[in-house]
Amino acid sequence: MIFGKVMGTVVSTQKSDGVQGRRYLLVQACRPNGDLLHECHIAVDLVGSGHGEMVLLSQGSSARQTQDTYQKAVDCVIMGIVDLVEEKGQFLYQK
């Protein structure tokens, strides 16, 4: 899994992945404390995340194991919204 922050929306009028009723979001990878990295992903949003939220991404074959994405042409999904990241008793990130 990868931490990321939702940076925007990706709109596609034609697509062949077969996923209906889901948004595509632009997600920038980040560290557990929320510091942004240079890597960006386009992910299918499965949980209703919003702009600026820290999310959990799943990539590759794992992204195709959900009910909505099973055997579809999907490489990256948002599978969770992060509320809190704690390490060794210290909060690295809190929503």
C-alpha positions in Angstrom: 0.0 0.0 0.0 1.0 3.6 -0.6 0.1 6.8 1.2 -1.1 9.6 -1.1 -3.0 12.9 -1.0 -5.8 13.6 -3.4 -4.8 16.5 -5.6 -7.6 16.6 -8.2 -10.0 14.9 -10.5 -9.4 13.2 -13.8 -12.2 13.2 -16.3 -12.4 10.8 -19.2 -15.4 10.7 -21.5 -14.3 7.4 -23.1 -12.8 4.6 -21.1 -12.5 0.9 -21.5 -12.0 -0.4 -18.0 -15.6 -1.3 -17.4 -15.8 0.4 -14.0 -19.2 2.2 -13.7 -20.1 5.1 -11.3 -16.6 5.6 -9.9 -14.4 8.8 -10.0 -10.9 8.9 -11.1 -8.7 11.0 -8.9 -5.2 12.4 -9.2 -3.2 11.3 -6.2 0.3 12.4 -5.2 2.3 9.9 -3.2 3.3 11.1 0.2 5.2 10.1 3.3 3.4 8.9 6.4 3.6 12.4 7.9 1.9 13.9 4.8 5.0 15.3 3.1 4.5 15.1 -0.7 6.7 13.0 -3.0 7.1 13.5 -6.7 5.2 10.4 -7.8 1.6 10.8 -9.0 -1.1 8.2 -9.6 -4.5 8.1 -11.2 -6.7 6.0 -9.0 -10.3 4.7 -9.0 -11.9 6.1 -5.8 -13.7 3.3 -4.0 -14.4 5.1 -0.7 -15.6 8.7 -1.6 -12.4 10.6 -0.7 -12.1 14.3 -1.2 -9.6 16.9 -2.3 -6.7 17.2 0.1 -7.4 14.0 2.0 -4.6 11.5 2.8 -5.6 8.1 1.4 -4.3 4.5 1.0 -3.6 3.3 -2.5 -3.4 -0.3 -3.7 -1.7 -1.0 -7.1 -1.2 -3.7 -9.6 -3.1 -7.0 -9.3 -4.2 -6.1 -5.8 -6.2 -3.2 -7.2 -8.2 -5.7 -9.3 -9.4 -7.8 -6.3 -12.3 -5.6 -5.2 -16.0 -6.2 -6.1 -16.0 -3.1 -8.4 -12.6 -3.7 -10.1 -12.4 -7.5 -10.4 -10.7 -8.5 -13.7 -11.0 -4.9 -15.0 -8.3 -2.8 -16.6 -7.5 -1.0 -13.3 -4.0 -0.4 -11.9 -4.6 1.8 -8.9 -7.4 2.2 -6.4 -8.1 4.3 -3.4 -9.1 1.8 -0.7 -9.1 3.9 2.4 -9.1 7.4 3.9 -6.4 7.9 6.5 -7.5 9.4 9.9 -4.4 8.9 11.9 -0.8 7.6 11.5 1.0 6.8 14.7 4.6 5.5 15.1 6.2 4.6 18.4 3.7 6.6 20.4 3.9 9.8 18.3 1.3 11.0 15.8 2.9 11.5 12.4 -0.4 12.6 10.8 -3.8 13.3 12.1 -6.8 14.3 10.0 
